[in-house]
Amino acid sequence: MKYKHDNKTNSAIRRVLHPTKHFQKDKTSYVMNKICFLFLAIGLFCFKTYSQSATEKAILKILDNQTQFWNQGDLDNFVLDYWNNDSLMFIGSSGVVYGYENTIRRYKNTYSDTAKMGKLHFEVVHLQRLSSKYYFVVGKWFLNRSIGDINGHFSLLVRRIKGKWKIIADHSS
C-alpha cells in the first residue's frame, strides 16, 4: 500500500533513508555552522577569561585611589584602604611593621615631602582569588621623582572585612 505524501514529507523521508546522499547538499551549511560555533565558543572563552569581576574591579580601584592620593601628597587618605587594625602587616626594605598607625608613621617618615614622594604608578602583574574573602595581588610600583626615580615590586593580601576590601598585608620592595 502506497501513501501519498507532500514534497516536504518525501524529502524528509529520503534524508532518513539515504542520509549520505543528502548530506552532500547540506555539507556547506554544516561546515559553516561548525565554524560559527567555534568562533562563538572562542569569543565567549576570551570574554570570560579577560573580563574582570566586580570584586576584581573593586580591588583595582583601591590601587587607583592610592595612586590618586599619593600623587596629591595625601598620605592620610593613601592608607585608607589598609586594614585599620594592629594586625596589619607592612613589609619593606627596613623590615616588618605591624599596625595601622605604625604603617602611616613609616610612610610619613620615609616620604616626608612631595620631592621624596614623586608621582606613583602601579602595574598589576597578577590578581588571584584565593577564596570568597581573600585576594592576592602582585605588581610593580614606580616613583618618578625629581631626586631620582625608584621602582620595585609589591604583593598584597586583600581581605573582605565588613563588606569592604582592605589590604591586610603589604610587601613592597
Backbone torsions as a table, in degrees:
resi	resn	phi	psi	omega
1	MET	NA	129.9	179.7
2	LYS	-102.3	140.2	175.8
3	TYR	-107.4	145.8	178.4
4	LYS	-91.1	124.6	179.9
5	HIS	-121.5	155.0	174.2
6	ASP	-78.1	170.8	-176.4
7	ASN	-61.0	-36.8	-179.1
8	LYS	-63.3	-44.9	-179.8
9	THR	-66.0	-42.9	179.2
10	ASN	-60.8	-41.1	179.7
11	SER	-62.8	-43.3	179.8
12	ALA	-65.3	-40.1	179.4
13	ILE	-65.1	-43.9	179.5
14	ARG	-60.7	-37.8	179.8
15	ARG	-66.1	-36.3	178.9
16	VAL	-71.4	-43.4	-177.9
17	LEU	-74.4	-30.8	-177.0
18	HIS	-135.2	69.3	-173.9
19	PRO	-65.6	-35.5	-177.4
20	THR	-70.3	-32.6	179.2
21	LYS	-64.3	-39.7	-177.5
22	HIS	-90.2	-14.4	178.3
23	PHE	-64.6	-34.8	-179.4
24	GLN	-59.0	-37.6	179.8
25	LYS	-67.5	-36.2	-175.1
26	ASP	-95.7	3.1	-175.5
27	LYS	-60.7	-43.2	-179.4
28	THR	-62.7	-46.4	-179.8
29	SER	-68.1	-33.3	177.3
30	TYR	-63.0	-47.5	179.5
31	VAL	-64.2	-42.9	179.7
32	MET	-63.2	-40.3	177.8
33	ASN	-62.9	-41.3	178.8
34	LYS	-64.7	-41.7	179.1
35	ILE	-64.7	-44.6	177.7
36	CYS	-60.7	-43.5	178.5
37	PHE	-62.0	-41.8	179.5
38	LEU	-61.3	-47.3	178.6
39	PHE	-63.9	-38.7	177.5
40	LEU	-63.6	-44.4	179.8
41	ALA	-63.3	-43.4	178.1
42	ILE	-63.3	-43.6	179.3
43	GLY	-61.3	-44.0	178.7
44	LEU	-66.5	-39.4	178.1
45	PHE	-62.6	-46.0	179.6
46	CYS	-63.9	-41.1	179.5
47	PHE	-61.7	-46.1	-179.3
48	LYS	-66.8	-39.9	-177.2
49	THR	-67.8	-42.3	-172.4
50	TYR	-99.8	-5.8	177.7
51	SER	-82.3	149.3	-179.0
52	GLN	-101.2	142.7	176.0
53	SER	-76.0	167.3	177.4
54	ALA	-61.0	-36.9	178.9
55	THR	-65.2	-45.5	179.3
56	GLU	-62.0	-39.7	177.2
57	LYS	-63.1	-39.8	179.1
58	ALA	-64.4	-39.9	179.6
59	ILE	-69.1	-41.2	177.1
60	LEU	-66.7	-29.9	176.6
61	LYS	-63.7	-34.2	175.2
62	ILE	-56.7	-46.8	-179.4
63	LEU	-67.1	-36.6	176.4
64	ASP	-63.7	-43.8	178.2
65	ASN	-62.3	-43.7	179.6
66	GLN	-61.3	-42.0	178.1
67	THR	-60.1	-46.4	-179.3
68	GLN	-60.7	-49.4	-178.1
69	PHE	-66.3	-40.1	178.4
70	TRP	-60.4	-48.4	-177.1
71	ASN	-67.7	-14.5	173.6
72	GLN	-93.2	-1.5	-178.3
73	GLY	75.5	23.2	-173.9
74	ASP	-107.7	84.2	-178.0
75	LEU	-71.1	-29.9	178.8
76	ASP	-61.2	-41.6	177.4
77	ASN	-81.7	-25.1	176.8
78	PHE	-57.0	-37.5	-175.6
79	VAL	-91.5	4.3	-177.5
80	LEU	-58.3	-29.8	-178.5
81	ASP	-90.9	5.9	168.7
82	TYR	-81.4	153.1	178.2
83	TRP	-68.4	120.6	179.7
84	ASN	-82.0	80.7	-173.9
85	ASN	-156.9	151.3	178.3
86	ASP	-67.3	-15.2	179.9
87	SER	-89.2	-4.8	174.2
88	LEU	-55.8	139.1	-179.3
89	MET	-124.0	125.8	173.1
90	PHE	-119.0	126.3	178.8
91	ILE	-116.0	118.8	179.1
92	GLY	-129.5	-168.2	-177.0
93	SER	-64.4	-23.7	-179.5
94	SER	-96.4	6.1	175.9
95	GLY	117.8	-161.4	-175.8
96	VAL	-95.4	134.2	174.4
97	VAL	-119.7	130.2	178.8
98	TYR	-107.5	141.0	172.5
99	GLY	98.0	149.4	-179.0
100	TYR	-64.0	-50.9	-177.7
101	GLU	-63.7	-40.1	178.2
102	ASN	-65.9	-34.1	178.4
103	THR	-68.0	-43.4	176.6
104	ILE	-60.8	-45.9	-179.8
105	ARG	-59.4	-42.4	179.5
106	ARG	-61.1	-46.9	177.9
107	TYR	-59.2	-45.0	-177.3
108	LYS	-68.1	-32.8	176.8
109	ASN	-73.7	-40.0	-177.6
110	THR	-75.0	-37.2	-176.8
111	TYR	-121.3	70.1	-172.1
112	SER	-76.7	-13.4	176.6
113	ASP	-148.7	169.8	-174.9
114	THR	-67.9	-24.7	176.2
115	ALA	-65.5	-39.7	177.8
116	LYS	-73.6	-31.7	-179.2
117	MET	-74.4	-44.5	-176.7
118	GLY	62.3	-154.3	178.8
119	LYS	-113.7	127.4	-174.9
120	LEU	-94.0	143.7	173.7
121	HIS	-143.2	132.6	175.9
122	PHE	-107.3	149.2	171.0
123	GLU	-131.8	111.9	-179.5
124	VAL	-80.0	127.3	-179.5
125	VAL	-99.4	-34.6	-174.0
126	HIS	-151.5	133.1	176.8
127	LEU	-133.8	114.0	-173.4
128	GLN	-128.6	130.4	174.4
129	ARG	-77.8	123.2	177.0
130	LEU	-94.9	-34.8	176.5
131	SER	-163.7	-174.5	179.7
132	SER	-68.2	-16.0	-177.9
133	LYS	-112.0	-9.1	-173.9
134	TYR	-132.4	140.1	171.7
135	TYR	-130.6	150.7	177.8
136	PHE	-118.0	128.7	-177.4
137	VAL	-123.6	133.1	175.2
138	VAL	-125.4	138.7	179.9
139	GLY	-163.9	-170.8	178.4
140	LYS	-120.6	146.0	174.0
141	TRP	-121.2	148.0	-178.9
142	PHE	-134.9	132.3	172.9
143	LEU	-118.5	115.3	174.5
144	ASN	-92.3	114.6	-172.9
145	ARG	-131.7	151.1	176.8
146	SER	-68.2	-25.0	-179.7
147	ILE	-92.4	6.4	178.7
148	GLY	123.0	129.6	-178.9
149	ASP	-73.0	146.2	173.3
150	ILE	-137.2	160.3	178.8
151	ASN	-156.8	167.8	178.8
152	GLY	-173.6	-163.2	-179.6
153	HIS	-119.6	160.1	176.8
154	PHE	-142.6	155.0	168.3
155	SER	-135.6	137.8	-177.2
156	LEU	-125.5	139.9	167.8
157	LEU	-107.4	119.7	-175.8
158	VAL	-114.0	134.4	-176.2
159	ARG	-128.7	143.6	175.8
160	ARG	-83.7	115.9	-178.4
161	ILE	-127.9	121.2	-179.8
162	LYS	50.6	42.3	175.6
163	GLY	82.3	1.2	-179.9
164	LYS	-124.6	147.1	177.4
165	TRP	-85.2	127.4	-177.6
166	LYS	-130.5	143.2	175.1
167	ILE	-78.4	120.7	179.9
168	ILE	-106.0	-16.7	175.6
169	ALA	-149.4	135.0	-178.9
170	ASP	-134.8	121.0	174.6
171	HIS	-116.2	106.9	-179.0
172	SER	-121.5	128.1	178.8
173	SER	-144.4	NA	NA
